[in-house]
Amino acid sequence: MKRPKHTEGGAALTELILELFRLNGRVLTAGDQLTKDIGLSSARWQVLGAIALPHAPQPVAHIARRMGITRQSVQRIVNELKRDGFVELASNPHHQRAPLVTLTEKGSTAYAATTNRQIPWANRLASKLTHRYLNIAVEVLRTLSDQLNDKAGDRHEKKGKNNEIHRNG
């Protein structure tokens, strides 16, 4: 059987994905270092942030959907955060079996502390890059994320080339 070959774009995308894997590992390690004395890991910090950012409390399934990970993964971390006093569960008037996850005072304090550490860290990293490149990177990653999401991928197909990122920058 003949082995398929990457197109130029496919090869570039594969290289980008491999860099994303390496970057993800480094970001997780850096996040663990930023938050370990607060009682958080990178995974716990991510979930805590997903709980802190919306304007209203949400159930685990909604948090997981927004994060792009499984409900079971988020549930495991929420259980740990609850056990350690960072979050609590409140009744959900819309769904009895899907409680709303909210930050406790300890959780709010921890999230604020991690944010206060993350901002100077991000500013240092960003100082070596231009704003334009960072915006392009965000746009590329969002577009790829949308394409990997079946429903969003279908929307992009229907909209056509208007949403394509220009290959020549």
N, C-alpha and C positions, 0 to 999 in steps of 0.2 A: 504494500500500500504506500502510495506517495505521501510524504510528509508535507503538510501545508507550510507555507512560508509567510512570514510577516510582511505586510506592506510597510512602506516607510513610516506611515503613521502608527501602525500596529507595533512596530519595533520601538518607536519613540514612547508610545504609551506604556509598553512593557517596562522600559527603562524608568519611566516616571513612577510606575507602581512599585518597582523594586526600591527606588529612593524613598517612596512613602513608607514602605515597610521598615527601612532603616531609620527614617526620621521618627516614625511612631515609637520605636523602641527607645530612642534617645529622649523623646519628649516624655514618655512614661517614666524613665529613670530620673529625669530632671524634676518632674512633678512629684515623684516619690521623695526626692531630697528636699523639695520646697515644703512639703506638708507632713513629713513623718513625725515631727515633734508635736504636731497639732492632733495627731491620732488619725490621720487620713493617709490613704494611698492615692495614687493617680486615679484609679477606678472609683474609689469612694468620693474623691474630689469632683470627678466628672458628674456623678449622679447627684451629689449635693448641689452642684451648679445648675443642673437641669431642674432640680426642685426649686431652687432659689429664684431663677430667672422669670418664670411665667408670672402673670399678674394674679392668678388664682391657683389654689392647690389642684393637683391633678392625680389621677390614679396611676399605678405603676405602668399599665399598658400604654397610656398616653406618653408618659416619660420615655419609655423604651422606643416608641415609634419616632418621637422627635430626635432621639439620640441615634437611631438607626441600628439598634441592637435588640437582642431578644428580650421578651418580657421576663423570662426566667433569670437571665443575668441581672437585670435591674432588680428583680424581686430579691435575689440573694443578697445583693449589696444593700438594698433598703432594709432587709432584716438585720444585717450587721449594724447599719447606722442606727436603727431603732434600738437594738440591744445596747449600743454604746451611748445612747441618749442624744444623738444628733437630729433625729427626726421622730415624729409621732404620726399615728394614723388617726384620721377623723372619719366619721361616717359620711357617706356619699349619698345625698338625697336622690341622685339619678340612678344609682346602682348599688344595692345592698352588699354585694360580694366584692366590690372594688373600692376599698376605702381610699380616701384622699391622703396624699403624703404631704406633710408640712414640716418645716424646720422648727426645731425647738430653739430656745434662746442659745443653748450650747451650739447648735447647728448654725445659727445665724452668726454667732461670734466666730466660729471656725471658718465659715465661708468668707467673712470679712477679712480675717487674718490671712487666708490664702490669697485673696484678691490683692491685699496690700503687699504681698510678696511677689505675686505674679506680674504686677504692673511694671516695677522697675526691671524685672528680668526680661519681660517682653520688650520694653523700651531699649534695653542694651542690645538684644538680638536684632531688633528692627533698625538700629542705628547703622548697620552695615549694609542695608538694603534700601532701594528707593521705594517710595510710596507707590509709584506706578507698577513696579514689578510685583509688589505684594498684592495690589489690587488685581492684577492679571492672574496671579496664582490662585487667589480666592475664587475668581470667576471660573477658571479651569476646573478647580476641585468641585465647585458647586455644580457645574455642568455635568461632570462625570458622575457625581453622586445622583443627580436627577436621572441620568441615563441608566444607572444601575437599578433605579426604582422603577418597576414595571409600569406603574400608572403615569409617572412623570415622563418616562421614556416614550410612552404612547403620545403624550401631549406634544413632546418635541417633534416627533415624526409628523404629526398633523400640522404643526405650525411651520414646518419647513426650515428653510435656510436662514430665516431671520434671527434665530437664536444661536447660530454657529459663531464660534470665536474665530476671528480672522487668523489664519495660519502665519501670516507674515508680521504679526505683532501689531 
